[in-house]
Structures are given as C-alpha cells and as structure tokens.
Amino acid sequence: MKNSFKAIAPVALAFAVALTSGNAFAAGDAAKGEKAFKRCSACHSLEEGKNKVGPSLHNIIGRTAGTVDGYKYSDVFAEAAEKGLVWEPDQLVAYLEDPKKYLAAFVGKDKVRSKMANKFKKLELRQDIVAYLESLQ
C-alpha cells in the first residue's frame, strides 16, 4: 500500500496543479517579466531556431514540451511530451517554481535530471516571466 501511494503521489500532484491553475497564472506584468527574463537569457534564446544550453523559447506558449528542432532533450522531456505536457501559461508558471520537481511529478518519478538550474520561488515573478513570453507570441 505504501509503495502504491509513492508511485501515484507525483502524478496526483501534477494533475492537481493542472486542475487548479487555470488562467490565474497568466496574469502577470510583461514589462517586469522582460527584466526578469535576463536571468533566463543566459541559457535560452527567444529567436526561432537559436538554441543555447537550453532550447529556444520562441513561441513556447502552446508548444508540446521537448519539441524544438535541433535541440537534444533529456529523456524526461521526451517522456513528458509523450504524456501530453504542453507549455500553457499555467504549466510554465508551475514548472518555473522547481523544474526538476515539476517534471518528476508530471512523469511520475521520484527524481529526474534536468539542465534547468534556475528556480523562481515567487509566484508573481513566475507570472511576470510567463506574461512576457506570452506577449512575444
């Protein structure tokens, strides 16, 4: 029984995040997000086809995770894509809080590896970054 809960808990967490997030996460300040994005730009480009350490974030909103051409993703991103992870604003806001924890919960594993080192603990900051990314679509 204990092991069953351990296997189901991460999936339940990802599902709960998806159900409760809705459009509330999309409300952010794009101008503040542009300033905050400087922290992201060391690894991510906003230019189509220009990948760095991380994939290009050009038109990320609505894109299936792990699908930028020319970027080699980790296995966990391929698995998340297979399980239907699409980068909608609420998903991005949740992901930016703790990328490894979010991906682990989404794919149903205890731990995953990810190159994404940044964590954005403040909800408002995450919302601002996502609002900025939305404004570029």
N, CA, C and O of each residue as an XYZ file, in Angstrom:
548
protein
N       0.830     -1.191      0.000
C       0.000      0.000      0.000
C       0.868      1.246      0.000
O       0.586      2.197     -0.730
N       1.925      1.254      0.812
C       2.807      2.400      0.902
C       3.487      2.680     -0.433
O       3.588      3.838     -0.840
N       3.955      1.640     -1.122
C       4.607      1.803     -2.417
C       3.642      2.288     -3.482
O       4.035      3.047     -4.368
N       2.385      1.867     -3.413
C       1.386      2.327     -4.369
C       1.178      3.820     -4.244
O       1.087      4.520     -5.252
N       1.103      4.314     -3.028
C       0.930      5.741     -2.812
C       2.128      6.508     -3.337
O       1.981      7.563     -3.953
N       3.312      5.973     -3.090
C       4.545      6.629     -3.527
C       4.571      6.761     -5.053
O       5.074      7.754     -5.578
N       4.043      5.783     -5.754
C       4.021      5.813     -7.212
C       2.936      6.746     -7.742
O       3.112      7.360     -8.794
N       1.840      6.856     -7.042
C       0.707      7.660     -7.500
C       0.835      9.125     -7.090
O       0.350      9.998     -7.809
N       1.461      9.416     -5.980
C       1.524     10.775     -5.445
C       2.052     11.805     -6.436
O       1.435     12.861     -6.568
N       3.172     11.561     -7.152
C       3.651     12.576     -8.091
C       2.670     12.854     -9.225
O       2.524     13.999     -9.651
N       2.004     11.824     -9.711
C       1.024     12.003    -10.779
C      -0.159     12.820    -10.258
O      -0.660     13.711    -10.944
N      -0.592     12.511     -9.053
C      -1.698     13.251     -8.451
C      -1.335     14.721     -8.269
O      -2.173     15.596     -8.486
N      -0.094     15.001     -7.874
C       0.363     16.381     -7.710
C       0.320     17.121     -9.039
O      -0.189     18.240     -9.102
N       0.840     16.525    -10.091
C       0.835     17.168    -11.406
C      -0.600     17.412    -11.878
O      -0.905     18.460    -12.447
N      -1.469     16.439    -11.638
C      -2.865     16.579    -12.030
C      -3.535     17.709    -11.247
O      -4.289     18.498    -11.817
N      -3.265     17.785     -9.957
C      -3.840     18.843     -9.121
C      -3.369     20.219     -9.572
O      -4.158     21.163     -9.612
N      -2.109     20.336     -9.907
C      -1.579     21.613    -10.403
C      -2.300     22.004    -11.680
O      -2.700     23.155    -11.847
N      -2.464     21.045    -12.580
C      -3.127     21.323    -13.848
C      -4.584     21.743    -13.647
O      -5.071     22.644    -14.330
N      -5.270     21.101    -12.723
C      -6.674     21.412    -12.493
C      -6.887     22.751    -11.793
O      -7.847     23.462    -12.089
N      -6.003     23.092    -10.877
C      -6.231     24.277    -10.069
C      -5.604     25.530    -10.623
O      -5.886     26.625    -10.136
N      -4.757     25.401    -11.631
C      -4.025     26.575    -12.083
C      -4.855     27.499    -12.959
O      -4.878     28.702    -12.700
N      -5.529     27.005    -13.970
C      -6.376     27.815    -14.815
C      -5.702     29.069    -15.339
O      -4.481     29.102    -15.490
N      -6.484     30.095    -15.616
C      -5.962     31.343    -16.155
C      -5.390     32.265    -15.107
O      -4.828     33.302    -15.460
N      -5.505     31.942    -13.842
C      -4.998     32.814    -12.789
C      -3.500     33.035    -12.926
O      -2.999     34.099    -12.561
N      -2.785     32.062    -13.440
C      -1.346     32.188    -13.582
C      -0.957     33.139    -14.698
O       0.122     33.730    -14.651
N      -1.809     33.302    -15.702
C      -1.457     34.116    -16.854
C      -1.372     35.597    -16.505
O      -0.778     36.372    -17.255
N      -1.952     35.998    -15.389
C      -1.958     37.407    -15.007
C      -0.597     37.801    -14.447
O      -0.271     37.493    -13.300
N       0.178     38.472    -15.256
C       1.488     38.945    -14.835
C       1.799     40.246    -15.553
O       1.031     40.701    -16.401
N       2.912     40.831    -15.210
C       3.352     42.090    -15.798
C       4.472     41.786    -16.792
O       5.584     41.438    -16.396
N       4.173     41.918    -18.076
C       5.137     41.575    -19.122
C       6.399     42.441    -19.053
O       7.494     41.960    -19.344
N       6.254     43.699    -18.674
C       7.431     44.580    -18.579
C       8.374     44.102    -17.477
O       9.592     44.084    -17.657
N       7.805     43.716    -16.340
C       8.636     43.161    -15.262
C       9.221     41.814    -15.692
O      10.360     41.483    -15.360
N       8.435     41.059    -16.423
C       8.886     39.765    -16.910
C      10.051     39.879    -17.874
O      10.941     39.028    -17.884
N      10.049     40.928    -18.686
C      11.158     41.150    -19.616
C      12.463     41.362    -18.850
O      13.509     40.836    -19.232
N      12.392     42.139    -17.767
C      13.584     42.360    -16.936
C      14.016     41.056    -16.267
O      15.205     40.738    -16.231
N      13.061     40.308    -15.741
C      13.367     39.052    -15.057
C      13.911     38.007    -16.026
O      14.692     37.140    -15.633
N      13.501     38.088    -17.287
C      13.933     37.104    -18.278
C      15.441     37.156    -18.518
O      16.015     36.194    -19.027
N      16.078     38.246    -18.165
C      17.530     38.345    -18.334
C      18.235     37.177    -17.649
O      19.268     36.703    -18.121
N      17.680     36.727    -16.556
C      18.219     35.569    -15.841
C      18.107     34.298    -16.688
O      18.935     33.394    -16.575
N      17.103     34.241    -17.515
C      16.857     33.077    -18.372
C      17.698     33.123    -19.647
O      18.067     32.087    -20.201
N      17.993     34.340    -20.101
C      18.631     34.515    -21.404
C      20.067     34.000    -21.464
O      20.628     33.872    -22.552
N      20.659     33.707    -20.334
C      21.991     33.103    -20.349
C      21.943     31.725    -21.013
O      22.914     31.294    -21.633
N      20.812     31.044    -20.877
C      20.676     29.686    -21.416
C      19.645     29.559    -22.531
O      19.682     28.597    -23.298
N      18.723     30.518    -22.629
C      17.625     30.421    -23.601
C      17.589     31.631    -24.513
O      17.779     32.767    -24.079
N      17.343     31.367    -25.775
C      17.143     32.411    -26.771
C      15.651     32.564    -27.017
O      14.872     31.642    -26.773
N      15.264     33.730    -27.498
C      13.880     33.938    -27.918
C      13.769     33.922    -29.438
O      12.692     34.115    -30.002
N      14.897     33.690    -30.084
C      14.975     33.673    -31.533
C      14.664     32.269    -32.042
O      15.188     31.282    -31.526
N      13.817     32.191    -33.048
C      13.464     30.898    -33.619
C      14.707     30.195    -34.166
O      15.489     30.783    -34.913
N      14.875     28.935    -33.785
C      15.976     28.132    -34.286
C      17.314     28.356    -33.603
O      18.288     27.676    -33.926
N      17.384     29.291    -32.670
C      18.652     29.562    -31.989
C      18.613     28.938    -30.591
O      18.047     29.500    -29.653
N      19.226     27.773    -30.483
C      19.302     27.083    -29.200
C      20.624     27.416    -28.529
O      21.636     27.645    -29.192
N      20.598     27.438    -27.228
C      21.806     27.638    -26.432
C      21.966     26.397    -25.563
O      21.721     25.284    -26.029
N      22.369     26.568    -24.317
C      22.413     25.452    -23.375
C      21.007     24.865    -23.234
O      20.836     23.653    -23.100
N      20.015     25.742    -23.267
C      18.613     25.349    -23.264
C      18.012     25.634    -24.630
O      18.615     26.344    -25.436
N      16.832     25.089    -24.900
C      16.200     25.300    -26.206
C      15.680     26.723    -26.375
O      15.466     27.439    -25.397
N      15.481     27.118    -27.621
C      14.852     28.403    -27.913
C      13.453     28.421    -27.304
O      12.734     27.423    -27.339
N      13.085     29.553    -26.755
C      11.745     29.698    -26.178
C      10.817     30.467    -27.116
O       9.745     30.917    -26.711
N      11.234     30.611    -28.360
C      10.410     31.273    -29.372
C       9.073     30.537    -29.492
O       9.039     29.330    -29.729
N       7.988     31.269    -29.328
C       6.629     30.701    -29.420
C       6.439     29.472    -28.534
O       5.891     28.461    -28.972
N       6.892     29.566    -27.299
C       6.774     28.432    -26.380
C       5.333     28.163    -25.942
O       4.957     27.013    -25.717
N       4.530     29.212    -25.821
C       3.162     29.038    -25.335
C       2.380     28.173    -26.331
O       2.281     28.498    -27.514
N       1.832     27.072    -25.825
C       1.048     26.156    -26.639
C       1.866     25.057    -27.310
O       1.313     24.209    -28.011
N       3.176     25.070    -27.097
C       4.050     24.082    -27.722
C       4.181     22.851    -26.820
O       4.242     22.973    -25.597
N       4.223     21.682    -27.429
C       4.459     20.454    -26.678
C       5.892     20.469    -26.163
O       6.816     20.831    -26.890
N       6.068     20.083    -24.926
C       7.396     20.047    -24.310
C       8.331     19.152    -25.107
O       7.919     18.126    -25.649
N       9.581     19.549    -25.171
C      10.597     18.706    -25.786
C      10.538     18.614    -27.291
O      10.932     17.593    -27.854
N      10.051     19.664    -27.976
C       9.849     19.548    -29.418
C      10.555     20.613    -30.257
O      10.197     20.790    -31.422
N      11.525     21.316    -29.722
C      12.244     22.304    -30.531
C      13.226     21.564    -31.434
O      14.046     20.774    -30.966
N      13.129     21.831    -32.730
C      14.035     21.198    -33.693
C      15.478     21.578    -33.394
O      15.780     22.728    -33.077
N      16.353     20.603    -33.499
C      17.776     20.851    -33.344
C      18.268     20.895    -31.913
O      19.451     21.144    -31.682
N      17.392     20.659    -30.943
C      17.825     20.652    -29.542
C      17.723     19.231    -29.006
O      16.711     18.558    -29.203
N      18.764     18.781    -28.334
C      18.766     17.431    -27.763
C      18.233     17.492    -26.326
O      18.906     17.975    -25.416
N      17.042     17.004    -26.156
C      16.380     16.999    -24.855
C      16.756     15.766    -24.045
O      17.180     14.747    -24.590
N      16.591     15.883    -22.743
C      16.778     14.735    -21.861
C      15.609     13.766    -22.046
O      14.574     14.119    -22.610
N      15.794     12.558    -21.567
C      14.749     11.543    -21.667
C      13.470     11.973    -20.958
O      12.370     11.639    -21.400
N      13.610     12.711    -19.860
C      12.414     13.103    -19.108
C      11.536     14.053    -19.922
O      10.312     14.016    -19.796
N      12.134     14.893    -20.744
C      11.323     15.771    -21.589
C      10.602     14.971    -22.670
O       9.451     15.267    -22.992
N      11.255     13.979    -23.224
C      10.602     13.112    -24.203
C       9.425     12.392    -23.549
O       8.354     12.263    -24.142
N       9.637     11.931    -22.337
C       8.570     11.242    -21.608
C       7.418     12.194    -21.285
O       6.251     11.823    -21.402
N       7.750     13.424    -20.877
C       6.712     14.420    -20.582
C       5.909     14.732    -21.843
O       4.688     14.877    -21.783
N       6.592     14.835    -22.981
C       5.897     15.087    -24.247
C       4.947     13.942    -24.571
O       3.810     14.171    -24.984
N       5.411     12.714    -24.383
C       4.565     11.543    -24.633
C       3.335     11.541    -23.737
O       2.266     11.076    -24.133
N       3.498     12.066    -22.520
C       2.384     12.105    -21.572
C       1.511     13.343    -21.769
O       0.535     13.538    -21.046
N       1.866     14.186    -22.759
C       0.985     15.295    -23.117
C       1.302     16.645    -22.509
O       0.424     17.506    -22.449
N       2.527     16.859    -22.056
C       2.861     18.164    -21.480
C       2.940     19.219    -22.579
O       3.777     19.143    -23.479
N       2.059     20.193    -22.486
C       2.032     21.330    -23.397
C       2.291     22.571    -22.562
O       1.702     22.746    -21.495
N       3.170     23.427    -23.049
C       3.545     24.628    -22.299
C       2.483     25.714    -22.405
O       2.628     26.674    -23.162
N       1.439     25.549    -21.651
C       0.428     26.590    -21.478
C       0.907     27.471    -20.324
O       1.758     27.040    -19.546
N       0.387     28.687    -20.193
C       0.867     29.587    -19.134
C       0.866     28.968    -17.744
O       1.840     29.116    -17.006
N      -0.201     28.282    -17.374
C      -0.264     27.702    -16.033
C       0.801     26.632    -15.831
O       1.365     26.513    -14.743
N       1.078     25.853    -16.872
C       2.111     24.826    -16.771
C       3.496     25.453    -16.605
O       4.304     24.986    -15.802
N       3.762     26.511    -17.367
C       5.056     27.192    -17.264
C       5.260     27.816    -15.893
O       6.347     27.732    -15.321
N       4.220     28.438    -15.370
C       4.322     29.055    -14.045
C       4.649     27.991    -12.999
O       5.508     28.201    -12.143
N       3.979     26.874    -13.066
C       4.236     25.786    -12.116
C       5.645     25.214    -12.311
O       6.342     24.940    -11.334
N       6.059     25.035    -13.547
C       7.379     24.482    -13.868
C       8.502     25.376    -13.344
O       9.480     24.878    -12.785
N       8.369     26.667    -13.517
C       9.438     27.595    -13.132
C       9.705     27.632    -11.625
O      10.779     28.053    -11.196
N       8.748     27.202    -10.838
C       8.971     27.189     -9.387
C      10.081     26.202     -9.013
O      10.957     26.522     -8.209
N      10.038     25.023     -9.590
C      11.057     23.997     -9.320
C      10.996     22.994    -10.469
O      10.266     22.007    -10.392
N      11.765     23.243    -11.540
C      11.662     22.415    -12.746
C      11.830     20.916    -12.524
O      11.050     20.127    -13.057
N      12.807     20.519    -11.767
C      13.017     19.084    -11.546
C      11.836     18.454    -10.815
O      11.370     17.376    -11.187
N      11.366     19.116     -9.797
C      10.235     18.595     -9.017
C       8.976     18.522     -9.888
O       8.227     17.547     -9.826
N       8.754     19.551    -10.691
C       7.588     19.579    -11.560
C       7.636     18.427    -12.567
O       6.660     17.694    -12.729
N       8.782     18.275    -13.239
C       8.907     17.206    -14.235
C       8.780     15.822    -13.598
O       8.140     14.932    -14.158
N       9.386     15.647    -12.436
C       9.284     14.363    -11.740
C       7.823     14.029    -11.454
O       7.380     12.902    -11.676
N       7.085     15.008    -10.965
C       5.668     14.779    -10.678
C       4.887     14.496    -11.951
O       4.018     13.624    -11.971
N       5.194     15.227    -13.010
C       4.448     15.063    -14.260
C       4.646     13.677    -14.860
O       3.695     13.073    -15.355
N       5.864     13.173    -14.819
C       6.126     11.854    -15.412
C       5.984     10.717    -14.410
O       6.070      9.546    -14.780
N       5.764     11.059    -13.137
C       5.528     10.034    -12.124
C       6.781      9.349    -11.610
O       6.786      8.141    -11.375
N       7.840     10.123    -11.437
C       9.096      9.577    -10.903
C       9.482     10.323     -9.637
O       9.039     11.446     -9.398
N      10.319      9.676     -8.829
C      10.790     10.324     -7.613
C      11.766     11.455     -7.923
O      11.703     12.522     -7.312
N      12.666     11.221     -8.874
C      13.688     12.202     -9.227
C      13.916     12.174    -10.731
O      13.734     11.148    -11.386
N      14.319     13.325    -11.265
C      14.715     13.406    -12.670
C      15.938     14.302    -12.777
O      16.258     15.054    -11.857
N      16.611     14.208    -13.909
C      17.750     15.082    -14.176
C      17.300     16.150    -15.160
O      16.529     15.884    -16.082
N      17.794     17.358    -14.947
C      17.464     18.465    -15.833
C      18.600     19.471    -15.810
O      19.231     19.681    -14.774
N      18.861     20.093    -16.951
C      19.869     21.146    -17.023
C      19.351     22.450    -16.420
O      20.135     23.343    -16.095
N      18.054     22.555    -16.273
C      17.446     23.792    -15.782
C      17.787     23.973    -14.312
O      17.273     23.260    -13.449
N      18.659     24.932    -14.037
C      19.133     25.157    -12.675
C      18.331     26.228    -11.941
O      18.247     26.207    -10.713
N      17.746     27.158    -12.680
C      17.012     28.252    -12.038
C      15.709     27.775    -11.429
O      14.999     26.942    -11.994
N      15.417     28.320    -10.271
C      14.126     28.142     -9.614
C      13.622     29.544     -9.306
O      14.385     30.403     -8.865
N      12.362     29.765     -9.534
C      11.749     31.063     -9.269
C      10.668     30.848     -8.214
O       9.540     30.479     -8.542
N      11.005     31.074     -6.972
C      10.092     30.774     -5.867
C       8.891     31.721     -5.795
O       7.806     31.310     -5.386
N       9.076     32.973     -6.186
C       7.982     33.943     -6.070
C       6.993     33.793     -7.229
O       7.357     33.901     -8.400
N       5.742     33.543     -6.869
C       4.679     33.359     -7.855
C       4.595     34.556     -8.790
O       4.499     34.383    -10.005
N       4.628     35.749     -8.252
C       4.485     36.952     -9.081
C       5.587     37.030    -10.140
O       5.317     37.396    -11.284
N       6.796     36.696     -9.779
C       7.916     36.719    -10.721
C       7.696     35.696    -11.842
O       7.944     35.989    -13.011
N       7.236     34.513    -11.482
C       6.953     33.484    -12.488
C       5.843     33.930    -13.429
O       5.924     33.721    -14.640
N       4.816     34.540    -12.872
C       3.718     35.048    -13.690
C       4.209     36.145    -14.630
O       3.779     36.216    -15.782
N       5.100     36.995    -14.145
C       5.641     38.073    -14.976
C       6.443     37.506    -16.149
O       6.302     37.970    -17.280
N       7.275     36.518    -15.882
C       8.080     35.910    -16.951
C       7.168     35.280    -17.998
O       7.394     35.442    -19.197
N       6.159     34.576    -17.558
C       5.235     33.933    -18.498
C       4.436     34.981    -19.263
O       4.184     34.806    -20.456
N       4.031     36.065    -18.609
C       3.330     37.150    -19.303
C       4.224     37.737    -20.394
O       3.751     38.058    -21.485
N       5.507     37.876    -20.097
C       6.462     38.364    -21.097
C       6.539     37.401    -22.281
O       6.489     37.830    -23.434
N       6.660     36.123    -22.005
C       6.729     35.136    -23.084
C       5.444     35.145    -23.911
O       5.488     35.011    -25.134
N       4.303     35.302    -23.243
C       3.027     35.388    -23.952
C       2.979     36.608    -24.861
O       2.444     36.545    -25.968
N       3.540     37.718    -24.391
C       3.496     38.968    -25.167
C       4.297     38.878    -26.457
O       4.109     39.695    -27.359
N       5.180     37.907    -26.555
C       6.030     37.748    -27.744
C       5.409     36.833    -28.797
O       5.923     36.730    -29.911
N       4.323     36.179    -28.456
C       3.714     35.211    -29.369
C       3.191     35.895    -30.619
O       2.645     35.233    -31.502
